[in-house]
Amino acid sequence: MDQMKKDLLKTIAGLECVPAGAYNIRADGKLDSRHTTENIDIVTKQDKPGIDIIIKPGTKNERVDIPVIVTETGLKDLVYNDFYIGDDADVLIVAGCGIHNDGGAMSGHDGVHVFHVGKNAKVRYVEKHYGEGSGTGGRIMNPTTIIEIDEGGYMEMDTVQIKGVDSTYRKTSAVLADRAVLTVKEKIMTHGTQEATTDFDVRLDGEDSAAHLISRSVARDDSRQTFISCMDGNARCNGHTECDAIILDNGHVSAVPKINANNVDARLIHEAAIGKIAGEQLDKLMTLGLDEKQAEDMIINGFLK
């Protein structure tokens, strides 16, 4: 693997060397390297591009890395990954996609990830998206995440779009059983003429299930963002969606919330706040010796932290 690909891996997955645990690294549409462990198996699909990640019941404190990098101009990569997390497991899954495009043709990656979270299992899923390169061709990423959480299961998603992604449609759907919990923390930065759409669709079917969807974003220059969320409370449950966005320059952000309480004991809340950086925040930091750009960057970094 050349230095450019190594740098992409470090950016999206924090990998500076070969991971100690299970991993599957995909580069330019092909398998680059793979390692399995006693408790975690990774199997290539036979009917379509992608892998099955099988985590044995009771697995504790293990990590799986499944990064994807694209460096070939004009390559449109598509994968289907299924995660089978056994009952009572507790694992960290680190994904992410980095695209380096120096050419004039569009390069892209679409990933369809399906999570089957077993009873009382706990999963933390970390995903970073990043684009770079001097070419005029677009860098496109469209992740689809489908989640099924069984009784007492817990899943936390921490997703970040760092920069350089020209267009993205991020679709996440989930179905929760009794006492299942889903927490999503999303952070997005767009600039130039980039476009980003987030689309959540969550069904709280189980008694005492809960979902917390939190999106924080910054739209700079002429970029555009859309936040869509639909949450159905079909049992005694708790649901919360929150969209906070900062607009700079000529940025545009639209929030489209929808909550459906289909049970008398469903408790659902939606919050949205969109606006510019408050002038008094800038003034306070500038009195400490920062110029306006430095003060602005500090506020944004804190907001997206």
C-alpha positions as CSV (number, residue, x, y, z in Angstrom):
1,M,0.0,0.0,0.0
2,D,1.4,3.4,-1.0
3,Q,1.8,6.4,1.3
4,M,-1.3,8.2,0.0
5,K,-3.5,5.2,0.9
6,K,-1.8,4.9,4.3
7,D,-2.6,8.6,5.0
8,L,-6.2,8.1,4.1
9,L,-6.5,5.1,6.5
10,K,-5.0,7.2,9.3
11,T,-7.5,10.0,8.6
12,I,-10.7,7.9,8.5
13,A,-9.8,5.1,11.0
14,G,-6.8,6.3,13.0
15,L,-4.8,3.4,11.6
16,E,-1.0,3.9,11.5
17,C,-0.1,0.2,11.4
18,V,-1.8,-3.1,11.0
19,P,-4.7,-3.4,13.5
20,A,-4.2,-5.9,16.3
21,G,-7.7,-7.4,16.1
22,A,-10.1,-8.3,13.3
23,Y,-10.0,-6.2,10.2
24,N,-11.0,-6.0,6.5
25,I,-9.4,-3.2,4.4
26,R,-10.9,-2.5,1.0
27,A,-9.0,-0.4,-1.5
28,D,-10.2,0.7,-4.9
29,G,-13.0,-1.9,-5.1
30,K,-10.9,-4.9,-4.0
31,L,-9.9,-6.7,-0.8
32,D,-6.5,-5.3,0.3
33,S,-6.0,-7.3,3.5
34,R,-8.0,-9.2,6.2
35,H,-7.5,-10.8,9.6
36,T,-10.0,-12.7,11.7
37,T,-9.9,-13.7,15.4
38,E,-11.3,-16.6,17.4
39,N,-14.5,-14.7,18.2
40,I,-14.9,-12.6,15.0
41,D,-15.1,-14.0,11.5
42,I,-15.2,-12.0,8.2
43,V,-16.5,-13.8,5.2
44,T,-16.7,-12.6,1.6
45,K,-20.2,-12.6,0.1
46,Q,-20.7,-14.9,-2.9
47,D,-23.7,-13.2,-4.5
48,K,-22.7,-9.5,-4.4
49,P,-19.7,-7.3,-3.4
50,G,-19.3,-7.1,0.4
51,I,-18.7,-9.1,3.5
52,D,-20.4,-10.8,6.5
53,I,-19.0,-9.9,9.9
54,I,-19.9,-12.6,12.4
55,I,-19.3,-11.9,16.1
56,K,-19.8,-14.8,18.5
57,P,-22.2,-14.5,21.4
58,G,-20.5,-13.3,24.6
59,T,-17.5,-11.6,22.8
60,K,-16.2,-8.8,25.0
61,N,-13.9,-5.8,24.4
62,E,-12.9,-6.6,20.8
63,R,-12.6,-4.3,17.9
64,V,-13.3,-4.7,14.2
65,D,-11.9,-2.3,11.5
66,I,-13.5,-2.2,8.1
67,P,-12.3,0.9,6.3
68,V,-12.7,1.6,2.6
69,I,-10.4,3.9,0.5
70,V,-10.9,5.0,-3.2
71,T,-8.0,6.5,-5.1
72,E,-8.8,5.6,-8.7
73,T,-10.5,8.5,-10.6
74,G,-13.9,7.4,-12.0
75,L,-14.3,4.4,-9.7
76,K,-17.8,3.9,-8.4
77,D,-17.5,1.4,-5.5
78,L,-20.5,-0.4,-4.0
79,V,-20.5,-2.9,-1.1
80,Y,-23.1,-4.7,1.0
81,N,-21.9,-5.5,4.5
82,D,-23.9,-7.5,7.1
83,F,-23.0,-7.5,10.8
84,Y,-24.3,-10.3,13.0
85,I,-23.6,-9.4,16.6
86,G,-24.3,-12.3,18.9
87,D,-26.2,-12.2,22.2
88,D,-24.4,-10.5,25.1
89,A,-21.5,-9.3,22.9
90,D,-19.8,-6.0,23.5
91,V,-17.7,-4.7,20.6
92,L,-16.4,-1.6,18.8
93,I,-16.7,-1.4,15.0
94,V,-14.6,1.2,13.2
95,A,-15.6,1.9,9.6
96,G,-15.2,5.0,7.3
97,C,-14.4,5.9,3.8
98,G,-11.8,8.1,2.3
99,I,-11.7,9.2,-1.4
100,H,-8.7,10.8,-3.1
101,N,-9.6,12.1,-6.5
102,D,-7.0,14.0,-8.7
103,G,-8.9,13.6,-11.9
104,G,-11.9,14.9,-13.8
105,A,-14.3,12.0,-13.4
106,M,-16.5,11.4,-10.4
107,S,-15.3,8.9,-7.8
108,G,-17.8,7.4,-5.3
109,H,-18.5,4.8,-2.7
110,D,-21.9,3.5,-1.6
111,G,-22.1,1.2,1.3
112,V,-25.2,-0.7,2.5
113,H,-24.6,-1.9,6.1
114,V,-27.1,-4.1,7.9
115,F,-26.7,-4.6,11.6
116,H,-28.4,-7.5,13.4
117,V,-27.8,-6.8,17.1
118,G,-28.6,-9.7,19.4
119,K,-30.2,-9.8,22.8
120,N,-28.4,-7.7,25.4
121,A,-25.6,-7.1,23.0
122,K,-23.8,-3.7,22.9
123,V,-22.2,-2.2,19.8
124,R,-20.4,1.1,19.3
125,Y,-20.1,1.9,15.6
126,V,-17.7,4.7,14.5
127,E,-17.8,6.0,10.9
128,K,-15.8,8.8,9.3
129,H,-16.1,10.2,5.7
130,Y,-13.5,12.3,4.1
131,G,-12.6,13.5,0.6
132,E,-9.5,15.1,-0.8
133,G,-7.6,15.6,-4.1
134,S,-6.9,18.3,-6.7
135,G,-9.1,17.0,-9.4
136,T,-12.4,18.5,-10.6
137,G,-14.2,15.2,-10.4
138,G,-16.7,14.8,-7.6
139,R,-16.3,12.8,-4.4
140,I,-19.6,11.1,-3.7
141,M,-20.6,8.9,-0.7
142,N,-24.0,7.5,0.0
143,P,-24.1,5.3,3.1
144,T,-27.2,3.3,3.9
145,T,-27.5,1.8,7.4
146,I,-30.2,-0.7,8.4
147,I,-30.5,-1.6,12.1
148,E,-32.4,-4.3,13.9
149,I,-31.9,-4.4,17.7
150,D,-33.2,-7.3,19.6
151,E,-34.5,-7.3,23.2
152,G,-32.2,-5.4,25.6
153,G,-29.7,-4.6,22.9
154,Y,-27.8,-1.3,22.6
155,M,-26.2,0.4,19.6
156,E,-24.4,3.7,19.5
157,M,-23.5,5.3,16.1
158,D,-20.9,8.1,16.0
159,T,-20.7,9.4,12.4
160,V,-18.6,12.3,11.1
161,Q,-18.2,13.9,7.7
162,I,-14.9,15.7,8.0
163,K,-14.6,17.6,4.7
164,G,-14.2,17.2,1.0
165,V,-17.4,15.2,0.2
166,D,-19.2,16.9,-2.6
167,S,-22.5,15.0,-2.3
168,T,-23.9,12.6,0.2
169,Y,-27.2,11.0,1.0
170,R,-27.1,9.3,4.5
171,K,-30.0,7.0,5.0
172,T,-30.5,5.3,8.4
173,S,-33.4,3.1,9.4
174,A,-33.9,1.1,12.6
175,V,-36.4,-1.2,14.3
176,L,-36.1,-1.6,18.1
177,A,-37.5,-4.5,20.2
178,D,-38.3,-4.5,23.9
179,R,-35.8,-2.4,26.0
180,A,-33.6,-1.8,23.0
181,V,-31.7,1.5,22.8
182,L,-30.3,3.3,19.8
183,T,-28.1,6.5,20.1
184,V,-26.9,8.3,17.0
185,K,-24.5,11.2,17.1
186,E,-23.9,12.8,13.7
187,K,-21.5,15.7,12.8
188,I,-21.3,17.2,9.3
189,M,-19.3,20.0,7.8
190,T,-20.0,21.2,4.2
191,H,-18.4,24.0,2.2
192,G,-18.2,25.3,-1.4
193,T,-21.3,24.0,-3.3
194,Q,-21.4,20.6,-1.5
195,E,-24.8,19.0,-0.6
196,A,-25.6,16.7,2.3
197,T,-28.9,15.0,3.2
198,T,-29.5,13.0,6.4
199,D,-32.6,10.8,6.5
200,F,-33.5,9.0,9.7
201,D,-36.5,6.5,9.9
202,V,-36.8,4.8,13.3
203,R,-39.6,2.5,14.6
204,L,-39.9,2.0,18.3
205,D,-41.8,-1.2,18.3
206,G,-40.8,-2.6,21.7
207,E,-41.9,-1.9,25.2
208,D,-39.5,0.6,27.0
209,S,-37.4,1.0,23.8
210,A,-35.6,4.3,23.3
211,A,-33.9,6.3,20.5
212,H,-31.8,9.4,20.7
213,L,-30.9,11.0,17.3
214,I,-28.6,14.0,17.5
215,S,-27.3,15.9,14.5
216,R,-24.9,18.8,14.5
217,S,-23.8,20.5,11.3
218,V,-22.1,23.5,9.8
219,A,-22.9,24.8,6.3
220,R,-20.4,27.2,4.9
221,D,-20.1,29.1,1.5
222,D,-22.9,28.0,-0.8
223,S,-23.4,24.5,0.6
224,R,-26.8,23.0,1.3
225,Q,-27.9,20.5,3.9
226,T,-31.2,18.8,4.6
227,F,-32.1,17.0,7.8
228,I,-35.1,14.6,7.7
229,S,-36.2,12.5,10.6
230,C,-39.2,10.3,11.1
231,M,-39.8,8.5,14.4
232,D,-42.7,6.1,15.1
233,G,-43.6,5.3,18.7
234,N,-45.6,2.1,18.5
235,A,-45.3,1.1,22.2
236,R,-44.4,2.5,25.6
237,C,-41.2,4.2,24.6
238,N,-39.0,7.3,24.6
239,G,-37.8,9.0,21.5
240,H,-35.8,12.2,21.0
241,T,-34.5,13.8,17.8
242,E,-32.3,17.0,17.7
243,C,-31.0,19.0,14.8
244,D,-28.6,21.9,15.6
245,A,-27.0,23.7,12.7
246,I,-24.8,26.8,12.1
247,I,-25.0,28.7,8.9
248,L,-22.1,30.7,7.5
249,D,-21.8,32.8,4.3
250,N,-24.6,31.7,1.9
251,G,-25.2,28.3,3.4
252,H,-28.6,26.7,3.5
253,V,-30.0,24.2,6.1
254,S,-33.5,22.7,6.1
255,A,-34.9,20.5,9.0
256,V,-37.9,18.3,8.3
257,P,-39.0,16.5,11.5
258,K,-41.8,14.0,11.8
259,I,-42.8,12.2,15.0
260,N,-45.8,9.7,15.2
261,A,-47.1,8.6,18.6
262,N,-49.1,5.5,17.9
263,N,-49.4,4.5,21.6
264,V,-50.7,6.4,24.5
265,D,-47.4,5.8,26.4
266,A,-45.1,6.9,23.6
267,R,-43.1,10.0,24.6
268,L,-41.5,11.6,21.6
269,I,-39.6,15.0,21.4
270,H,-38.1,16.9,18.5
271,E,-35.8,19.9,18.8
272,A,-34.3,22.0,16.0
273,A,-32.1,25.1,16.1
274,I,-30.6,26.7,13.0
275,G,-28.8,30.0,12.9
276,K,-25.6,32.0,12.6
277,I,-22.9,32.4,15.2
278,A,-23.9,34.9,17.8
279,G,-22.0,38.2,17.5
280,E,-21.4,38.3,21.3
281,Q,-19.5,35.0,21.1
282,L,-17.2,36.3,18.4
283,D,-16.7,39.6,20.3
284,K,-15.8,37.8,23.6
285,L,-13.1,35.6,21.9
286,M,-11.7,38.6,19.9
287,T,-11.2,40.5,23.1
288,L,-8.8,37.6,24.1
289,G,-6.6,38.4,21.1
290,L,-8.1,36.2,18.4
291,D,-9.0,37.6,15.0
292,E,-12.5,37.0,13.6
293,K,-11.5,33.9,11.6
294,Q,-9.7,32.3,14.6
295,A,-12.7,33.0,16.8
296,E,-15.1,31.6,14.3
297,D,-13.1,28.4,13.9
298,M,-12.9,28.0,17.7
299,I,-16.6,28.2,18.1
300,I,-17.2,25.7,15.2
301,N,-14.7,23.2,16.6
302,G,-16.4,23.4,20.0
303,F,-19.8,23.0,18.4
304,L,-18.8,19.9,16.5
305,K,-16.7,18.4,19.3
